[in-house]
Amino acid sequence: MKKFNKFMLCCALGSLASTCFSYNNSYNQHNYSPSATLILQNTTLNNQVKYINFSSITEEKLDYKNFKIIENDILENNTIYWIDFTQSISQNGEHLNHEKVKKLFGIVYQEDMLLISSYKGKLLYTPFNSANSTLFSQLTNQLLNNSHSSRKRVARDVTTNTSKESTVSDDKKAPPNVSFYINVFRPITDEECTFKRSHLWDRGNEVFCDNANISLVYRITWQRSLKYSASGLDTPDAKIVRISLDEQSAGVGIHLNDKLSHRENFKGSTPAVGYMLDWSTDVYANFYHFNVKALNDKASILKTTPNSNINADYTNRLISTLQLGATAGPEFESGKLSPKVKLEGSLQYTQSRWLSFKTQDYVIIKSNPSPREVIFKWEREQYPTARSLLSGIKPGVNRSYPLDLSKIRPISYANFTPNFDVIFMASPSSTGTTTFQLTASVNMHAVYPNAWNNMYTYTTYDIGRVDAKIITAKKSFEVDWDHPVFLGGYPVNLQLAGFNNTCIAMDTAGFVQTKQCDLDSTAQSFIFDSLGRYVSTSNTSLCLDGHSLHRLITCDSRLSQRWTWKDKQLVNNANDKVLSHNISTKELYLGSNSSSSSNSKTITAFTNVFSLKPQNQTSQPTPSTYCNESFSRNTSSSYELVPCEPVKNLSSTGYQSFFVQVPYDYKGNQLEVSLHGGSGNADLYINNGSWPWHDHPTDYKSTNAGNHEQIIIPTPEKGATYYIEVHANTSYEGVLIEARL
């Protein structure tokens, strides 16, 4: 599978008839929606851009693992993903489409298309509507230019622990968060920038802008703050949404012109008394206006920076801080978080962002129309009116341009980048959603000075007219208050110690399953909350209950949902019994707390959900596993071959099939598959991504005499599925097959 020309979004494993959704830039274009086809009539799709018709993605593919595939491809290869929702919306309706989008990306936009790219080590979302078909090429060019430019330092919050002596800035120790960027790009068209050349005489129209646009990159963070200290006053106990235009974001800014120029319009003759000239001047900004608003009352503003008005000619660099309460366990002092610690505010963090201000001609006016809305307005204070730019009266007949454009500094027309920070909070019990709206506007002024001749003795200048247009860019995004990041803890798994690599998982109906451990699986991830409950990250309303170990049930206060760690045993608070598992069936049950057998022990480790970097915990399975134990189970049918779990007693007169899944976070350098033992003559064939057949070309094969076959695949592809055929050259029996990573 070629990394740059084919992207496998998801494959259903274990069945030859299973289908895959794949991307290939040169594949049959019937997968494009009619809206995408219309867009592509006006542009050529760059090889760096990958298209996905969202209607092709089935329900089972909407999981965190597939999101991670997309995210890794974007961040590692600078790929740009073009997600097309148009057919999904027409087939499923807007509401069901939004639910699908939320499952895969965790966030919903109102537009029907989305570009996802890389920006400072995070994902940058650029939503747009297919109806504006000409915008696509401008957006992709902007994003491609970003990816081709030299990589800037990855944005990190400045995070400190004020209640400890040491500074806490490591991502592994910071409170969990979901952080990303939203790109607001709005070209200002030539039509919008077209004004009359003269208001005294008919001289036609001209464009008063040069490559004008609004281009802002908002930095968004979702997180939870826990109550810290006995009073709970030191940090808010709240769900937090932080929206910033700071030094690490902001984007190119608002641009109207590279420089200001003017046009002269002469009447044709000089009257003894009357107008002889007027001029038209390129547009500049009379004010910039920014609005951040929550569209329902579930969220209110906790803090803003700036928190008051700021004068003109103010230059300063400020830190906008947020005090967060977070969890830390007994291992924290040694530089580790503990996955066995309940969710509580045992540490106080100060999370900071740098903001720069150089107001020059403008004052910043801050206002709050409501508790859930803030407005920042940069308004001209120095030379605020067009007349304040005039030179005045000149002797004789004077045709010199009367405006002093040095009084309009570049902040008024070239790449103005605002900085501000807005922190919203919601109750810890908030559910449902809130839409946040981001609005940026610029009021463009085109000024028309004129010259009046007074009997050839002197020339009087005045402002004949000021034409104004307000251009607005608006974007919104939806926050799901039931997102697991708002619980405030890092997700953990529950691994059954009686097996080498088996974890508890939840299926889509809430039933408990046991699966091969996968640190990228949301279904295997839980939050160990302040009550000692294991809350599913797939559905934060469901908890692991000791009285219902076959299925997760609605979270409440019952003791059977509360658990306590005693060494490697997970004890249920309702009856003091230990979470145990049947070695034969893997079924969960509550057993005696006096047992010391491995089937009464549970191992827990942090998972990678929320993009948490894998921790160096001794209890966490290492990405590259080298077998030091032997496990066996009999088989007579096709199934998954788990690395380090040999399968014995194979027998066939035809063939048997297996597959091996390489973990997405695998850091080793080879996959080894071997056959040995028994009698007869079995051969080994392996394909990457498809089932092999012994009499067709295959990627790898071993056909030695007897049952002594070995295939070593160097640097196996992360996340790939390798399909295996054990073929009976002659009948075989009692053979062992084993995979090692």
C-alpha positions in Angstrom: 0.0 0.0 0.0 1.7 3.2 -1.2 1.7 5.8 1.5 1.2 8.9 -0.8 -1.2 7.7 -3.4 -3.6 5.5 -1.4 -5.2 6.0 1.9 -7.1 3.2 3.6 -9.7 4.8 5.8 -11.0 1.6 7.2 -11.3 -2.1 6.5 -13.6 -4.6 8.1 -11.2 -7.4 9.1 -11.5 -11.1 9.1 -13.8 -11.6 6.0 -12.7 -12.0 2.4 -16.0 -10.4 1.4 -15.5 -7.3 3.5 -15.4 -4.0 1.8 -13.0 -1.1 2.3 -13.4 2.6 1.8 -10.2 3.9 0.2 -8.9 7.0 -1.3 -6.9 7.2 -4.5 -6.4 10.5 -6.3 -6.7 8.8 -9.7 -9.6 6.5 -8.9 -13.0 6.5 -10.7 -14.5 10.0 -10.3 -18.0 8.7 -9.9 -17.3 8.8 -6.1 -17.3 12.6 -6.4 -20.6 14.2 -5.5 -22.4 16.5 -8.0 -21.3 19.5 -5.9 -17.6 18.3 -5.9 -17.8 17.6 -9.6 -19.0 21.2 -10.2 -16.1 22.6 -8.2 -13.6 20.5 -10.0 -14.7 21.8 -13.3 -13.0 25.1 -12.4 -9.8 23.8 -10.7 -7.4 20.9 -10.8 -7.1 18.8 -7.6 -3.6 18.9 -6.2 -2.1 15.5 -5.4 -1.7 16.7 -1.8 -5.5 17.0 -1.4 -7.5 13.9 -0.7 -11.2 13.7 -1.2 -13.7 11.8 0.9 -17.4 11.6 0.1 -18.8 11.4 3.6 -21.8 9.5 2.4 -19.5 6.5 1.7 -18.5 6.2 5.3 -20.6 3.6 7.1 -21.5 3.7 10.8 -18.9 1.2 11.9 -16.1 3.4 10.5 -17.0 6.4 12.7 -14.5 5.8 15.4 -11.4 7.4 17.0 -9.0 5.0 15.3 -10.1 6.2 11.8 -9.9 9.8 13.0 -6.3 9.1 14.1 -5.5 7.7 10.7 -6.6 10.9 9.1 -4.9 13.0 11.7 -1.6 11.3 11.4 -1.7 11.5 7.6 -2.3 15.3 7.9 0.3 16.0 10.6 3.0 13.7 9.3 2.6 14.2 5.5 1.0 17.7 5.2 -1.9 16.1 3.5 -5.1 18.2 3.1 -8.4 16.3 3.4 -11.5 17.5 1.6 -14.6 16.1 3.3 -17.8 16.4 1.3 -21.0 16.3 3.3 -23.4 17.3 0.5 -24.7 13.8 -0.4 -24.7 12.7 3.3 -26.9 15.6 4.1 -29.3 14.9 1.2 -29.5 11.2 2.1 -29.6 11.4 5.9 -30.8 14.9 6.7 -28.8 17.6 8.4 -29.3 16.2 11.9 -28.2 12.6 11.2 -25.3 13.9 9.2 -24.1 16.1 12.1 -24.3 13.1 14.4 -22.1 11.1 12.1 -19.6 14.0 11.8 -19.6 14.3 15.6 -18.7 10.6 16.0 -15.7 10.9 13.7 -14.4 14.4 14.3 -15.9 15.3 17.6 -17.0 18.7 16.3 -19.8 19.9 13.9 -19.9 22.9 11.5 -22.9 24.3 9.7 -21.2 24.3 6.2 -21.5 21.3 3.9 -17.8 20.9 3.1 -14.7 20.9 5.1 -10.9 21.1 4.5 -8.6 19.7 7.2 -4.9 20.6 7.2 -2.0 21.0 9.5 -1.2 24.2 11.5 1.5 24.4 14.1 1.2 20.7 15.1 -2.6 20.7 15.4 -5.5 20.2 13.0 -6.8 23.3 11.2 -10.5 23.1 10.1 -11.7 25.2 7.2 -15.4 24.8 6.7 -17.0 26.2 3.6 -20.2 25.9 1.5 -20.3 24.1 -1.8 -22.5 26.9 -3.2 -19.4 29.1 -3.3 -17.6 26.9 -5.8 -15.0 29.5 -6.7 -13.8 29.6 -3.1 -12.4 26.1 -3.1 -9.3 26.9 -5.2 -8.5 30.0 -3.0 -8.8 27.9 0.1 -6.6 25.1 -1.1 -4.0 27.5 -2.4 -3.9 29.2 1.0 -3.6 25.9 2.9 -1.0 24.5 0.4 1.1 27.7 0.9 0.9 27.1 4.6 2.1 23.5 4.3 5.0 24.4 2.0 6.3 27.2 4.2 8.8 26.3 6.8 7.3 24.7 9.9 7.0 27.0 12.8 7.3 26.1 16.4 4.4 23.9 17.6 2.0 25.9 19.7 2.0 25.0 23.3 0.2 26.5 26.3 2.5 27.8 29.0 1.3 25.7 31.9 2.6 26.0 35.4 1.8 24.3 38.7 1.5 27.1 41.3 1.0 24.8 44.2 4.2 22.9 43.7 7.8 24.1 43.4 8.4 22.7 40.0 7.1 24.1 36.7 4.6 21.8 35.0 4.7 22.3 31.2 4.9 18.7 30.0 1.8 17.6 28.0 1.8 14.4 29.9 1.2 16.3 33.2 -1.2 18.9 31.9 -5.0 18.5 32.2 -6.5 16.7 29.2 -7.8 18.8 26.4 -9.0 18.8 22.8 -7.2 21.6 20.9 -7.5 22.6 17.3 -7.7 25.7 15.0 -10.5 27.1 12.9 -9.6 28.9 9.7 -11.9 31.9 8.8 -11.0 32.9 5.3 -13.3 35.3 3.4 -12.1 37.0 0.2 -13.3 40.5 -0.3 -14.4 40.5 -3.9 -13.6 43.1 -6.5 -17.3 43.8 -6.7 -17.4 44.6 -3.0 -14.4 46.8 -3.3 -15.7 48.7 -6.4 -16.5 52.4 -5.8 -17.2 55.4 -8.0 -14.0 57.1 -9.2 -15.6 60.5 -8.7 -18.7 61.9 -7.0 -18.6 65.2 -8.8 -18.4 63.9 -12.4 -19.1 60.6 -14.1 -15.7 58.9 -14.4 -16.9 55.3 -14.0 -16.0 52.8 -11.3 -12.7 51.3 -10.0 -11.5 48.7 -7.5 -10.2 50.4 -4.4 -8.6 47.2 -2.9 -5.6 45.0 -3.6 -6.0 41.3 -2.8 -8.3 42.1 0.1 -9.5 39.4 2.4 -10.2 38.4 6.0 -7.9 35.6 7.1 -8.0 34.7 10.8 -7.0 31.5 12.5 -8.8 30.9 15.9 -7.3 28.7 18.5 -9.9 26.5 20.2 -9.4 24.4 23.4 -12.0 22.3 25.2 -11.1 21.1 28.7 -12.3 20.6 32.2 -11.3 22.4 35.4 -11.9 20.6 38.7 -12.5 22.2 42.0 -9.2 22.7 43.8 -8.8 23.5 47.5 -11.3 22.9 50.3 -13.3 26.1 49.4 -13.3 25.3 45.7 -12.8 29.0 45.0 -9.2 28.7 43.7 -10.2 27.1 40.4 -13.6 26.9 38.6 -15.4 23.6 38.7 -16.6 23.9 35.1 -16.4 22.7 31.6 -14.2 25.2 29.7 -14.1 26.4 26.1 -11.3 28.7 25.2 -11.3 30.8 22.0 -8.2 32.8 21.2 -6.5 34.9 18.6 -3.1 34.9 20.2 0.6 35.0 19.2 0.4 31.3 18.2 -2.6 31.8 16.0 -4.3 34.9 14.5 -3.5 34.1 10.9 -2.6 36.6 8.2 -5.2 39.1 9.5 -7.4 41.5 7.7 -5.9 42.9 4.5 -7.4 45.7 2.3 -4.4 47.2 0.5 -0.6 46.8 0.2 -0.4 50.6 0.3 -2.7 53.5 -0.1 -3.0 55.4 -3.4 -5.4 57.9 -4.9 -7.0 58.9 -8.3 -7.2 62.4 -9.5 -10.3 63.7 -11.4 -10.0 67.0 -13.2 -13.1 68.9 -14.3 -11.4 69.7 -17.7 -11.1 73.4 -17.1 -10.5 75.6 -14.1 -13.6 77.6 -13.2 -13.1 81.0 -11.6 -15.3 79.9 -8.7 -16.2 76.2 -8.3 -14.9 72.7 -8.1 -12.0 72.0 -10.3 -10.7 68.7 -8.9 -11.7 65.8 -6.8 -9.8 62.7 -5.7 -10.7 59.2 -4.6 -8.6 57.4 -2.1 -8.1 53.6 -1.6 -10.1 52.1 1.2 -8.8 51.8 4.8 -10.4 50.6 8.0 -12.4 53.0 10.1 -13.0 50.2 12.6 -12.4 46.5 13.0 -15.1 44.6 14.9 -14.9 41.1 16.5 -17.7 39.3 18.2 -17.5 35.9 20.1 -20.9 34.6 21.2 -22.4 31.4 22.7 -25.9 31.0 21.1 -27.6 29.5 24.2 -27.3 30.0 27.9 -25.5 26.8 28.8 -22.2 28.7 28.5 -21.2 32.1 29.9 -18.0 34.1 29.8 -15.6 33.4 32.7 -12.8 35.8 31.6 -11.6 37.9 28.7 -8.3 39.5 27.7 -8.3 42.4 27.3 -10.8 42.9 30.1 -11.3 46.6 29.6 -10.7 49.3 27.0 -7.2 50.0 25.7 -5.9 53.4 24.6 -4.4 54.4 21.3 -0.6 54.1 20.9 -0.6 51.3 23.5 2.2 48.7 23.0 2.5 45.8 25.3 2.8 42.0 25.5 0.4 40.4 28.0 -0.1 36.9 29.4 -3.7 35.7 29.6 -3.9 33.2 32.4 -6.4 30.5 33.4 -6.3 28.7 36.7 -7.3 25.0 36.3 -7.8 22.3 38.9 -6.5 19.0 37.7 -5.8 15.5 38.9 -2.5 14.1 40.0 -1.7 10.8 41.8 1.1 9.5 44.0 3.3 8.9 41.0 3.2 12.6 40.0 6.2 13.5 42.0 8.3 11.0 40.1 7.2 12.6 36.8 4.3 10.2 36.1 0.5 10.4 36.2 -1.2 7.4 37.7 -4.1 5.7 35.9 -5.4 4.4 39.2 -6.1 7.9 40.7 -9.7 9.1 41.0 -10.7 12.3 39.3 -10.2 15.2 41.8 -8.6 18.6 41.9 -5.4 17.8 43.6 -3.2 20.2 41.6 -3.6 23.8 40.4 -2.4 24.7 37.0 -1.9 28.1 35.4 -2.4 27.9 31.7 -1.3 31.0 29.8 -1.3 32.5 26.3 0.7 35.4 25.0 -1.2 38.3 23.5 0.5 41.3 21.7 -1.0 44.8 21.4 0.2 47.7 19.3 -2.9 49.8 18.9 -1.3 52.8 17.1 -4.2 54.8 15.6 -6.9 52.8 17.3 -8.5 52.4 20.7 -9.9 49.0 21.7 -13.4 49.2 23.1 -14.6 46.1 24.9 -18.3 45.5 25.6 -20.5 42.6 26.8 -24.0 42.8 25.4 -24.8 39.7 27.5 -23.1 37.2 29.8 -22.4 34.9 26.9 -21.2 37.5 24.3 -18.2 39.8 24.0 -17.3 42.4 21.4 -13.8 43.9 20.8 -13.8 46.9 18.5 -10.6 48.6 17.2 -11.9 52.1 16.4 -9.8 54.9 14.9 -9.2 57.6 17.5 -6.2 59.4 16.0 -7.4 61.3 12.9 -10.7 59.6 13.2 -12.6 61.6 10.5 -11.7 62.2 6.9 -11.5 66.0 7.5 -8.8 65.5 10.1 -6.6 64.2 7.3 -6.9 67.4 5.2 -4.1 69.8 4.6 -6.3 72.9 4.7 -6.1 76.0 2.4 -3.5 76.5 -0.2 -2.7 79.9 -2.0 -3.4 80.2 -5.7 -4.7 77.5 -7.9 -3.3 74.4 -6.3 -3.7 70.9 -7.6 -1.7 69.0 -4.9 -3.4 66.0 -3.3 -4.9 67.3 0.0 -4.8 64.3 2.3 -1.8 63.5 4.5 -1.8 59.7 4.1 1.1 59.4 6.6 -1.6 59.9 9.2 -3.1 56.5 8.2 -0.6 53.9 9.3 -0.4 50.4 7.8 -2.5 48.9 10.7 -5.4 50.6 8.9 -5.1 48.6 5.7 -2.4 45.9 5.6 -2.6 42.6 7.4 -4.1 43.8 10.7 -4.0 40.9 13.2 -6.0 41.3 16.4 -5.2 39.5 19.7 -7.8 38.5 22.3 -8.6 35.6 24.5 -12.2 34.6 25.6 -12.8 31.8 28.1 -16.3 30.3 28.4 -17.5 28.1 31.2 -20.4 25.7 31.6 -21.7 23.8 34.5 -20.1 20.4 35.2 -23.6 18.9 34.7 -24.2 20.5 31.4 -25.4 18.2 28.6 -26.4 18.7 25.0 -24.7 21.2 22.7 -23.9 24.9 22.4 -23.1 26.6 19.1 -20.3 29.3 19.3 -20.3 32.0 16.7 -17.2 33.9 15.6 -17.7 37.1 13.7 -15.1 39.5 12.2 -16.0 42.7 10.4 -14.1 45.6 8.8 -15.7 49.0 8.0 -14.0 50.2 4.8 -13.8 53.9 4.1 -13.3 55.4 0.6 -12.6 59.1 1.0 -13.4 61.7 -1.7 -11.6 65.1 -1.1 -12.2 67.9 -3.5 -10.6 71.3 -4.5 -12.6 74.5 -4.8 -11.1 77.4 -6.7 -11.8 80.9 -5.2 -11.2 83.4 -8.0 -7.7 82.0 -8.6 -6.5 83.5 -5.3 -6.6 80.4 -3.1 -7.8 76.8 -3.2 -10.1 75.4 -0.5 -10.0 71.7 0.2 -12.9 69.7 1.7 -14.3 66.2 2.0 -17.0 65.8 -0.5 -18.1 62.3 0.5 -17.0 59.2 2.4 -18.3 55.9 1.1 -18.4 53.1 3.6 -18.9 49.3 3.3 -18.9 46.8 6.1 -17.5 43.4 5.2 -18.2 40.5 7.6 -16.8 37.0 7.9 -18.7 34.6 10.2 -18.1 31.0 11.3 -19.7 28.8 14.0 -18.9 25.5 15.6 -20.8 23.2 17.9 -19.5 22.0 21.3 -20.9 18.8 22.6 -20.9 19.0 26.4 -21.1 15.2 26.6 -17.7 14.9 25.0 -15.5 12.8 27.4 -12.8 15.5 27.6 -15.2 17.5 29.7 -15.0 14.8 32.4 -11.5 16.1 33.2 -9.6 12.8 33.3 -7.3 11.0 31.0 -8.9 7.9 29.5 -7.6 4.5 30.8 -8.2 0.9 29.8 -8.9 -2.2 31.9 -6.7 -5.1 30.9 -7.4 -8.7 32.1 -4.2 -10.0 33.7 -5.1 -13.6 32.9 -4.5 -13.0 29.3 -1.5 -11.6 27.4 -3.3 -8.8 25.5 -7.1 -8.6 26.3 -9.0 -5.6 27.4 -12.6 -4.7 28.3 -14.5 -2.9 25.6 -18.0 -1.7 25.0 -19.9 -2.3 21.7 -22.3 0.2 20.1 -25.2 -1.2 22.1 -23.4 -0.9 25.4 -22.7 -4.6 25.8 -19.3 -5.6 27.4 -16.8 -7.3 25.2 -13.3 -8.5 25.5 -11.0 -7.4 22.7 -7.3 -7.3 21.8 -6.0 -4.2 23.6 -5.9 -1.1 21.5 -4.7 2.1 23.0 -6.4 4.1 20.2 -9.8 2.5 20.9 -12.5 4.8 22.3 -14.6 1.6 23.0 -11.8 0.4 25.4 -11.3 3.8 27.1 -12.9 4.8 30.4 -12.6 7.8 32.8 -12.0 6.9 36.4 -14.2 9.7 37.9 -14.4 11.3 41.3 -16.9 8.8 42.5 -14.7 5.9 41.5 -16.9 5.0 38.5 -15.5 3.8 35.2 -17.3 6.1 32.7 -17.2 5.0 29.0 -15.6 7.6 26.6 -17.9 6.2 23.9 -21.0 7.2 25.8 -20.4 9.3 28.9 -23.8 8.4 30.3 -22.8 4.7 30.8 -20.7 3.2 33.6 -19.3 -0.2 34.5 -21.6 -1.7 37.1 -20.7 -4.7 39.3 -24.3 -5.9 39.1 -24.4 -5.8 35.3 -21.0 -6.9 34.1 -22.4 -8.0 30.7 -23.6 -4.5 29.8 -22.8 -1.0 30.9 -25.7 0.9 32.5 -26.7 4.5 33.1 -24.4 6.2 35.5 -25.8 7.0 38.9 -24.8 7.0 42.6 -25.2 3.3 43.4 -22.3 1.6 45.1 -22.1 -1.2 42.5 -20.7 1.4 40.0 -18.0 2.5 42.4 -14.6 0.8 42.4 -11.4 0.9 44.5 -7.9 -0.2 43.6 -6.1 -2.6 46.0 -2.8 -3.3 44.3 -3.7 -5.1 41.0 -7.3 -5.9 42.1 -10.3 -3.8 41.3 -12.7 -4.0 44.2 -16.4 -3.3 43.9 -17.7 -1.0 46.7 -21.1 -2.7 46.9 -19.9 -6.0 48.1 -16.1 -5.9 48.5 -15.7 -8.4 45.7 -13.0 -8.3 43.0 -13.5 -7.9 39.2 -12.4 -11.3 37.8 -12.6 -13.1 34.5 -13.1 -16.7 33.4 -9.9 -17.9 31.7 -11.9 -20.1 29.3 -14.7 -17.9 28.3 -13.3 -14.4 29.2 -16.6 -13.7 30.9 -16.4 -11.1 33.7 -17.6 -11.8 37.2 -17.1 -10.6 40.8 -14.9 -13.0 42.8 -13.4 -13.4 46.2 -11.1 -10.7 47.4 -8.8 -13.3 48.9 -7.9 -14.8 45.6 -4.4 -14.1 44.3 -4.7 -15.8 40.9 -4.1 -13.9 37.7 -7.7 -14.0 36.7 -8.6 -11.8 39.7 -6.1 -9.1 38.7 -6.7 -6.1 36.4 -4.1 -3.9 34.8 -4.9 -0.3 33.8 -3.0 2.1 31.6 -3.6 5.4 29.9 -5.0 5.2 26.3 -4.2 7.7 23.5 -7.7 9.2 23.2 -7.6 13.0 23.3 -4.2 12.7 21.5 -2.4 12.2 24.8 1.1 11.0 24.1 1.7 7.4 25.3 2.9 7.4 28.8 6.0 5.5 29.9 4.1 3.5 32.5 5.3 0.0 33.5 1.6 -1.1 33.5 1.0 0.0 29.9 1.6 -2.6 27.2 4.6 -1.4 25.1 3.9 -0.7 21.4 6.5 -3.2 20.4 5.9 -6.5 22.2 8.5 -9.2 22.3 7.1 -12.6 23.3 8.3 -14.0 26.5 5.3 -16.2 27.3 3.4 -18.9 25.3 -0.3 -18.9 25.0 -2.3 -21.4 22.9 -5.8 -22.1 21.7 -7.1 -24.7 19.3 -8.7 -23.7 16.0 -10.2 -25.2 12.9 -11.4 -22.0 11.2 -10.2 -18.6 10.1 -9.6 -15.9 12.8 -7.3 -13.2 13.9 -3.7 -14.3 14.8 -2.7 -12.3 17.8 1.0 -11.5 18.0 2.7 -13.5 20.8 -0.2 -15.9 21.1 0.7 -19.1 19.2 -2.1 -21.2 17.7 -1.5 -25.0 18.0 -2.9 -28.2 16.4 -3.6 -26.8 13.0 -4.7 -29.5 10.5 -6.0 -29.4 7.0 -6.0 -31.0 3.6 -6.6 -27.7 1.9 -5.8 -24.4 3.6 -6.5 -22.2 6.6 -6.5 -18.4 6.8 -5.5 -15.9 9.4 -4.8 -12.2 9.6 -2.4 -10.1 11.7 -3.2 -6.4 12.6 -0.1 -4.2 13.1 -0.8 -1.6 15.9 -1.1 2.0 14.8 1.5 3.0 17.4 3.9 0.1 16.6 7.5 1.2 17.0 9.4 -2.0 16.2 11.1 -3.0 13.1 9.7 -6.3 11.9 6.8 -8.7 11.8 7.7 -12.4 11.9 5.2 -15.2 11.1 6.4 -18.8 11.4 5.1 -22.4 11.2 6.7 -25.4 12.9 5.9 -28.8 14.4 3.5 -31.5 13.5 3.5 -33.6 10.4 2.9 -33.2 6.7 4.0 -30.3 4.5 2.4 -26.8 5.0 3.5 -23.7 3.1 3.1 -20.1 4.1 1.8 -17.1 2.0 1.2 -13.5 3.2 -0.3 -10.4 1.5 -0.6 -6.9 2.8 -4.2 -5.7 2.5 -5.7 -8.6 0.6 -6.1 -12.4 1.0 -3.3 -14.4 -0.7 -3.8 -17.4 -2.9 -1.1 -20.0 -3.2 -1.2 -20.3 -7.0 -1.3 -16.5 -7.6 1.5 -13.9 -7.0 1.8 -13.0 -3.3 3.8 -10.4 -1.4 5.7 -13.0 0.7 5.9 -16.8 0.7 7.9 -19.6 2.4 7.7 -23.1 0.8 10.3 -25.2 2.5 9.9 -28.9 2.9 8.0 -30.0 5.9 6.5 -27.5 8.3 9.5 -25.2 8.9 8.3 -22.0 7.4 9.3 -18.4 8.4 8.6 -15.0 6.9 10.1 -11.9 8.3 8.6 -8.6 7.1 10.9 -5.6 7.8 9.3 -2.4 9.0 5.7 -3.5 8.7 3.3 -0.8 7.9 1.6 0.8 11.0 -2.1 -0.1 11.1 -1.8 -2.5 8.2 -3.5 -5.9 8.0 -1.4 -8.8 6.8 -3.5 -11.7 5.5 -2.1 -15.2 5.8 -2.8 -18.5 4.1 -1.4 -21.8 5.4 -1.6 -24.1 2.4 -1.5 -27.9 2.4 1.2 -28.8 -0.1 0.4 -32.2 1.4 -2.0 -32.7 4.3 -0.7 -31.5 7.6 -1.7 -31.8 11.3 -0.5 -30.8 14.7 1.2 -27.6 13.2 1.8 -24.4 15.3 1.6 -20.9 13.8 2.9 -17.9 15.6 3.3 -14.2 14.9 5.8 -11.9 16.6 6.2 -8.2 16.6 
